[in-house]
Amino acid sequence: MGNRIGIFGTSGMALETRDIAYDLGFSVVFIARDPLELTAFSHVGDTILESDIERFSDMPYAIGIGESATRKKIAARFAGKIQFTNLIHPTATFGQNQLEELKSRQGVIVCAGVRFTCNSLIGNFTIFNLNATVSHDCVIGDFVTVCPQACVLGNVEVMSGAWIGAGAVINQGDNDSKRTVGENCMIGSGAVVLKDCKANSVYVGVPARLV
């Protein structure tokens, strides 16, 4: 398939993922969930159905969908059948050894302007959107979404499936007790997190409060 890459999704995040792929020299094939989604797709680009994907199993794939639970379902559905690759925009920057750590994962999407400092562990199928920052000694779980300009400070653990809204700030923990954002937790855009956040909950505001 040459330099082609398949991108699951046909909405905004898929288009942003396409832009990263273009900058890396790929041509893109979008993957629509069903015929209705395929018909509704109005952008320029090749598109196939999920049901046809095994005919294209020799090209790499990325999941261009911002919603964590949907990414998780797609990753499970096609595990072992296709190759999921990482897409890292050339303008993203990394502290010592951090890029090598990220490249050891699969399905990670890093948009333009993202900054990682050092000594953080990054999960599979994570998304770091435009100009997000992840500081030192963090642990980012699988299927986490970090939205544009969000800032995850040092010694923070963001557990699997969590969603960090645009411009949110997760204030740092310490070496003995990381600040924790629980599994599947949602942090609202612009929120400032000063305390640990419970799993399967929503936090908004400054300072962030449970709603």
C-alpha positions as CSV (number, residue, x, y, z in Angstrom):
1,M,0.0,0.0,0.0
2,G,3.0,2.3,-0.2
3,N,2.8,5.2,2.2
4,R,-0.9,5.0,2.8
5,I,-2.4,5.0,6.3
6,G,-5.9,4.3,7.5
7,I,-7.6,6.6,9.9
8,F,-10.7,5.5,11.8
9,G,-13.3,8.3,12.0
10,T,-14.8,10.9,9.6
11,S,-15.2,13.9,11.9
12,G,-13.0,16.7,13.3
13,M,-10.5,14.7,15.1
14,A,-10.0,12.4,12.1
15,L,-9.3,15.5,10.0
16,E,-6.8,16.7,12.5
17,T,-5.2,13.3,12.5
18,R,-5.1,13.4,8.7
19,D,-3.1,16.7,8.9
20,I,-0.5,15.0,11.0
21,A,-0.3,12.1,8.6
22,Y,0.1,14.5,5.6
23,D,2.9,16.3,7.3
24,L,4.6,12.9,7.8
25,G,4.3,12.0,4.2
26,F,1.3,9.7,4.3
27,S,-1.7,9.6,2.0
28,V,-4.9,8.9,4.0
29,V,-7.8,6.4,3.7
30,F,-10.6,7.3,6.1
31,I,-12.5,4.4,7.8
32,A,-16.3,4.9,8.2
33,R,-18.2,2.9,10.7
34,D,-21.2,2.1,8.5
35,P,-22.8,3.1,5.1
36,L,-24.6,6.0,6.8
37,E,-21.4,7.6,8.0
38,L,-19.8,6.9,4.7
39,T,-22.6,8.7,2.8
40,A,-22.4,11.7,5.2
41,F,-18.7,12.1,4.7
42,S,-18.2,15.4,2.7
43,H,-14.5,15.9,2.7
44,V,-11.9,15.1,0.1
45,G,-10.2,11.7,0.6
46,D,-10.6,8.0,0.0
47,T,-13.0,6.3,2.4
48,I,-13.8,2.6,3.1
49,L,-16.1,0.8,5.5
50,E,-14.9,-1.0,8.6
51,S,-16.3,-4.2,7.1
52,D,-13.8,-3.9,4.3
53,I,-10.7,-3.3,6.4
54,E,-9.3,-6.8,6.2
55,R,-8.6,-6.2,2.5
56,F,-6.3,-3.4,3.5
57,S,-4.6,-5.0,6.4
58,D,-1.1,-4.3,5.1
59,M,-1.2,-0.6,5.8
60,P,-0.9,1.0,9.3
61,Y,-3.9,2.5,11.1
62,A,-4.6,5.3,13.6
63,I,-7.9,6.0,15.5
64,G,-8.8,9.7,14.9
65,I,-11.6,9.8,17.4
66,G,-11.5,12.0,20.5
67,E,-13.9,10.0,22.6
68,S,-11.9,7.6,24.7
69,A,-14.5,4.8,25.0
70,T,-15.0,4.6,21.2
71,R,-11.2,4.4,20.7
72,K,-11.1,1.6,23.2
73,K,-13.9,-0.4,21.4
74,I,-12.2,0.0,18.0
75,A,-8.8,-1.0,19.4
76,A,-10.4,-4.2,20.9
77,R,-12.3,-5.0,17.8
78,F,-9.3,-5.0,15.5
79,A,-6.6,-6.2,18.0
80,G,-4.3,-8.6,16.2
81,K,-5.9,-8.0,12.8
82,I,-4.2,-4.7,11.8
83,Q,-1.2,-2.7,12.8
84,F,-1.8,0.4,14.9
85,T,0.9,3.0,14.5
86,N,1.8,6.3,16.3
87,L,1.4,9.7,14.6
88,I,3.7,12.3,16.1
89,H,3.7,15.8,14.6
90,P,7.2,17.1,13.7
91,T,6.7,20.2,15.8
92,A,6.1,18.3,19.0
93,T,9.1,18.4,21.4
94,F,10.4,16.0,24.0
95,G,12.7,15.9,27.0
96,Q,15.5,13.3,27.3
97,N,14.5,9.8,26.3
98,Q,10.8,10.8,26.2
99,L,10.3,10.3,22.5
100,E,11.8,6.8,22.7
101,E,9.3,6.0,25.5
102,L,6.4,7.2,23.5
103,K,7.5,5.3,20.3
104,S,7.4,2.0,22.3
105,R,3.6,2.3,22.5
106,Q,0.9,2.0,19.8
107,G,-1.9,4.1,18.6
108,V,-0.6,7.4,20.1
109,I,-1.5,10.7,18.4
110,V,0.5,13.8,19.2
111,C,-0.6,17.0,17.5
112,A,1.4,20.1,16.6
113,G,3.0,22.1,19.4
114,V,2.7,19.4,22.1
115,R,5.5,19.5,24.7
116,F,6.6,16.5,26.9
117,T,9.4,17.2,29.3
118,C,10.9,14.0,30.8
119,N,10.5,10.8,32.8
120,S,6.8,10.2,32.0
121,L,5.1,7.0,31.1
122,I,2.6,7.2,28.2
123,G,-0.2,4.7,27.6
124,N,-1.5,3.2,24.3
125,F,-4.1,4.9,22.1
126,T,-3.7,8.3,23.9
127,I,-4.3,11.6,22.2
128,F,-2.4,14.8,22.9
129,N,-4.1,17.7,21.1
130,L,-2.6,21.0,19.9
131,N,-0.1,22.7,22.3
132,A,-0.9,20.4,25.3
133,T,1.9,20.0,27.9
134,V,2.9,17.0,30.0
135,S,5.5,17.7,32.6
136,H,8.0,15.4,34.4
137,D,7.3,12.2,36.2
138,C,3.7,11.7,35.0
139,V,1.8,8.5,34.2
140,I,-0.7,8.8,31.4
141,G,-3.0,5.7,31.1
142,D,-4.3,4.0,28.0
143,F,-7.1,5.8,26.0
144,V,-6.6,9.1,27.7
145,T,-7.5,12.3,25.8
146,V,-5.6,15.5,26.5
147,C,-7.3,18.4,24.7
148,P,-5.8,21.6,23.2
149,Q,-3.6,23.7,25.5
150,A,-4.3,21.5,28.5
151,C,-1.4,21.4,31.0
152,V,-0.6,18.3,33.0
153,L,2.1,19.3,35.6
154,G,4.7,17.1,37.2
155,N,4.0,14.0,39.3
156,V,0.4,13.5,38.0
157,E,-1.3,10.2,37.2
158,V,-4.1,10.4,34.7
159,M,-5.8,7.0,34.6
160,S,-7.2,5.0,31.7
161,G,-10.0,6.6,29.7
162,A,-9.8,10.0,31.4
163,W,-10.5,13.2,29.4
164,I,-8.7,16.5,30.1
165,G,-10.6,19.4,28.6
166,A,-9.1,22.3,26.6
167,G,-7.0,24.7,28.7
168,A,-7.4,22.7,31.9
169,V,-4.6,22.6,34.4
170,I,-3.8,19.5,36.5
171,N,-1.6,20.9,39.3
172,Q,1.3,18.8,40.3
173,G,1.6,16.2,43.0
174,D,4.9,15.1,44.5
175,N,7.3,12.2,44.4
176,D,5.6,10.4,47.3
177,S,1.9,11.0,46.2
178,K,1.1,11.8,42.6
179,R,-2.0,14.0,41.9
180,T,-4.5,11.5,40.5
181,V,-7.2,11.9,37.9
182,G,-9.3,8.7,38.1
183,E,-10.3,6.2,35.4
184,N,-12.8,7.6,32.9
185,C,-12.9,10.9,34.8
186,M,-13.8,14.1,32.8
187,I,-12.1,17.4,33.6
188,G,-14.0,20.3,32.1
189,S,-12.3,22.9,29.8
190,G,-10.5,25.6,31.7
191,A,-10.7,23.7,35.0
192,V,-7.9,24.0,37.6
193,V,-7.4,20.7,39.5
194,L,-5.9,21.1,43.0
195,K,-7.0,17.8,44.5
196,D,-7.3,14.2,43.4
197,C,-10.3,13.4,41.1
198,K,-12.5,10.4,41.5
199,A,-13.0,7.8,38.8
200,N,-16.1,8.0,36.5
201,S,-16.8,11.6,37.6
202,V,-16.9,15.1,36.1
203,Y,-15.0,18.1,37.5
204,V,-15.4,21.7,36.4
205,G,-14.4,25.2,37.6
206,V,-11.6,27.0,39.3
207,P,-10.7,25.3,41.5
208,A,-12.2,22.2,40.0
209,R,-15.2,20.7,41.9
210,L,-17.2,17.5,41.5
211,V,-20.5,17.9,39.7
